[in-house]
Amino acid sequence: MKPLINRAGMEWSPSTAATLEFCPRQFWFEKIGAWNGWPGSKGLFGEGGKEGSKVAYLLKQLLAPRAWVGKLVHSTIEEFLKRYQANPVEILPLLTPKHMLAYARKRFETEWEASLNLNADSFLRDPKRHPRLDPHFFAIECDPVPLWATVATCIQNFAAQKLPELLQTSPSDWLDIEAVDQDGAPPSFLFEVENVPVRIYSVVDFSLRCHEGYLIVDWKTGRRDSLKAESHKLQLGTYVLYAKARWQAVPEEILVETAYLAEPHPHLRFHRRPGAEIEMHALKQNITKRILEMWSFFDDPRSCLAQKANFTPRPSQAKCLHCAYRGICEAAPRACRTLGRIEVHW
């Protein structure tokens, strides 16, 4: 088995850019500090202790409530669409809001209870196999009612508006449904920055062949937010580059769509844009600029050499309360710095 190599300095995605913009120190913990911290490894920057890579890896596996809601909605849609694609006649009667909500509700209750009552030793031994919600780990009150309300709203809106449209297409034309490669990684393509190839990851929720050529859809479990408009625009542009690389499509053959499944106003819920409207030169310049900014934090991005001190933190109580690494980050406000009720042993 080939040894794992950290290629964080030579990989990029819109979510990577968002993390770096939110807080460079969070990026360091996630991409570098947690590397080689999985069970059975020796770790890279300390054996245990508050700043050990094993602890950083453990914290990396925690799920924020909103991320968990998104994961649950995505996996519910994925489950029903894949089952329908494999056996349309048998599964069609089950493609109803009632059945989809029942499936999601069971998953919601099972995963919530498992996280709430998870044996600490099980989580410590294999945190990836036994995921835990951030507030449960940190012993913070968390009301499941609004979380379930978001899940239910998203699934109902999907079933009412998007599903009928998809059922008018042939399942044989469906291309990606939460696609991953043979190693479990999302699809990717190469992008050159100063003659250096960088791998860009593009997490495609759903894609299909259509009259124009190709349609790529991104499920969002939040409402439309003008503050995130630029980030979503960058993500859609990345999808166009992905389609060009994978299907050798030209922008005129590509449609990209953002589905805001929690948006209360139906006319604002789905935003579709032709790929031809995205200015390719400006998009590539934007991505190049962001990758160069990422490289500026590294001593050597190719070998992933980077000093923690280079990743200047941007602490605030509002930000740090939503960061999984608040318990081991010396820059976090004192009120945020906790490792929860359990004591971490490695």
N, C-alpha and C positions, 0 to 999 in steps of 0.2 A: 504493500500500500504506500502510495506516494505521500511524503510529508505535506501537511497543509501549510500554505504560504499566505501570509497576510498581504493582500493586494489593494488595501484600502486607498492607497495613494494613487492608484491607477484605475479606479472604478468610480463611477459617478451616477447619480440619478437625481430627479427633482427633489425627492425626499432627503437625499444627502445634502443638497443645497439648502433646504429648509432647516435641517438640524444645525448646519454650520452657521446659518444666519441667526437662528434662535439663540444658540450659545456654543461657541467653539469648544469650550471645555466639555460640554455634553457630547459633542462629536468625538473628542479624544477618548472619553470613557467608553463610548459605544464601539468605535472602530479600532482602537489601539489598546486602551486600558483593559478591556475585557478579553482581548485575544489570548488564546491558549489558557483560558481560565476554566475550561470545562472540566467536569469530574474526570480524574485520572491523569490530568496534565500537571506539569510542574509550575506553570505560570511564568510570566515574563518580568513583572516588576514588583515582586515581593511574594513571599510564601505566607498567604493568609494575612490577617490583620486588616485594618480598615481600608488600606489602600492596595490590598492584594488583588491581582487580576482575577482570582477565583471569586471574590466578593463582587467585583465589577461584573463578571459574567452572570452571576446569580441575579443581580439587580437588573441586568439587561433583559432577562426573561420575564420580568414583571409586566403585566398588562395594565395600562391605564384604562379606566372605565370606558372612555369614548372609543379607544382603539378596540377594546373587546366588543363593544356594540357593532362597530364597523366589521370586525372579523365575523361576527355571528350573522349579520345581514348578508355579507358576501358569500359565506359558506352555505347559507340556506338557498340563495339564488343559484349558486353553483350546483348544489345537490340536485335540485329539481330540473334544471336545464340539462345537466349531463344525463340524468335518468331518462328524460324525454328524448334526447338525441339518440340514446341507445335503443329505446323501445317506445316510439311515439304512441302507438295504439293503446298499449297497456297503461302508460303513464298519463295520457291526456286527461282522463277523469280526475286525476289527483292534482292537476295544475289549477288549483283554486285558492283563494285567500284563506279559506278555512283550513285546508290541509297544510298549506305553507306556514300559517301561524301556529298550528298545533305542533309541527315539527320544530319550529324555532322556539316555541315556549318550552318544550321538553328540554332542548339543548340549553336554553337560558337557565332554567331551574337546576338542571344537573350540574352545569359548569359553575354556577354561583355557589351552590352548596359544597361542591368539591373544593373550590377555592377557599371558602369561609372556614371549612372544617379540615383543611389539608394538614396532615401530619407534618410537622416541621422537618423531621428527618427525611421524609420522602421528597420534599421540595429541595432540600439541600443535596441529597444524593443525585437527583436527576431533575433539575428545574425545568428542562425543556419538555420532558415527558409529563411533568406534573405542574402545569402553569398556575400562577397565582395572581390575583388582582392586586394592584398596587395598594389600595386602601386596606385590604385584608392583611397584607404583609406589614404595613406600617401602623396597623391598629387605629385606623381613622374611620369615622362614621361615614357610611355610604348608603344612600337610599336606592334600592333596586327599582322602585316604581317608575321614576322618570327614565331610567335606562331601558326598561321594557317598553315604555310608551314610545320611545324612539325606534326601537326594533320593530314594533307593531306598525307604526306609521310608515316606515320605509317599505316593509313587505306589502302592506295594503296598497300603497301608491304604485309599487312595482307591478303588482298583480292587476291593478285596475287600469293602468295606462300603458306600461311598457310590454307586459306579457302578451296582450292581444296583438300588438304589432309584430312581436317576434314569432308568434304562431302563424302569421301570414307568410312567413318565409320557410324554406325547406331546411330541416336540420342538417342535411348534407352540405349546406352552404355555411354552416357555423364553423368557425375556424379556431378561435381561442375561447376557452371558458376557464378563467383563472389559470392560465397556462404556466407550466414550469418545465424546465428541461430535465434530463435524466438524473441530474444531481440534486434536483429539488429547487434549483435557482430560477428566478424569473427570466423571461427572454431577454436577450441583450444583443447589442451590435457594437461595432468598433467605430470610433470617432477620432479623427486626428487633431491633435493640438500641438502646434509647432513641430510637425512631422513625427510626433510620438502617439502611438495608438492608445486610446483610453476606452475601456469597456463601459458602455452606458446601459444600465438596466432599465427596462420598460415593463412595468407590471400591468399587463393587459387583462382587464376584467372580462371583457367579451368582445369578440369581433366576428364579422361575417362578410361573405360576398354579397354585394348588392348591385342594383342596376348601374350605379355610378362606378363601381369597382369594389371598394372595401369600406366598411363602417367599423369604427372602433369606439366602444362605449366604456365610460368610466363611471362606476357607481359611487356616489358620494352619500354618506349618511348624515350630512349636515345640511343646513340651509345655504342658499346663495349668500355670499359674504364678499362685499366689495374689497375688504382688506386682503382677501385671498385671491382676488381676481388675477393678479400678475402671476402668482404661483400656479394657478390652474391653467393659465394661458401657456406657461412654459411646459407644463405636463402634456397638454394637447399637442404642442409643437414636437415634443419628444416622440409622441405616438406617430406623427407623420414621418419622422426620420426612421422609426422602427418599421413602418409599412414599406417605405422605400427600400430599406435593407432586406427585409424578409421576402416581400413579394415583387420586388423590382417595380413597384408602382410609382407613378408620377403624381404630384400633388393634386392634379385635376381628377384623379381616380380615388381620392381618399376623402372620407368624411370622418370627423371626430366629434364625439358627443359627450357632454358631461350631464349625468343624471343626478340631480339633487333630490334624492328620494325622501328627505325629511321636509322639503320645502312645502309650506301650506298652500301656496298659490299655484294651481295647476299650470297656468300659462308661463310660470317662471321655472318650472320643475326640470325641463329638458332644454339644454342649449346645444344645438348642433351647428357645426361650422365646417365649411368646405376647406380641405387642405390647401387649395389654391389661394385662399385668403391669408394664409400665413406666409409672411415674407421670409423666405428661406435664408437669405444672407444675414438678415438681422437676427434670426433665431440662432444660427450657427455662431455668430459673433457673441451673442448673449451666453450661450453654453460655454464657449471658449473662455470668456471672461470669468465665468464662475469656476471653471476648472483651474484656471491660473490662480484665482484667489485661494482655492483649496490648497494648491501646491505651495503657496507662499507660507503656509503654516508648517510645512514639512522641511526637515533638513535634506532629505532625499526621498521624494515620493515613490520612485521606482522600487526602492528597497524598504519602503514604509518606515524609514527612520524619522522619528518625530519626538521632540521633547514636550512633555506635558506643559511646561511653562510657556511654550509658544502659543498654546491655545488659550488665549486670555478669556477668562470667564466673564459673563455678563449677568451678575447676580441681581435678583430682586425677589422679594418674598412671593410675589405673584407668579413669577417664572419658576422659581425653585420648588414651590409646592407641587408643581407638575413634572418635576424631573425625578426619575428613578434613582439617580445617583446623589441625591441631596444628603444622604447619610454618610457619604465618604468624600464629599467635595468640601474642602476647607474654605472655599469662597462662599458657600451657601450661608444665608442668615442663620444665626444660632437656633432660632425657633423652628427651622426646617430640618435641622441636622439630627436625624434619628435613624436607627436601623430597625425600628419596630420592637415588638415584644420579645422576639426570639433572639437567642445569642447565636451568632454565626460561628460554626466550627468547621475546619477543613482538615 
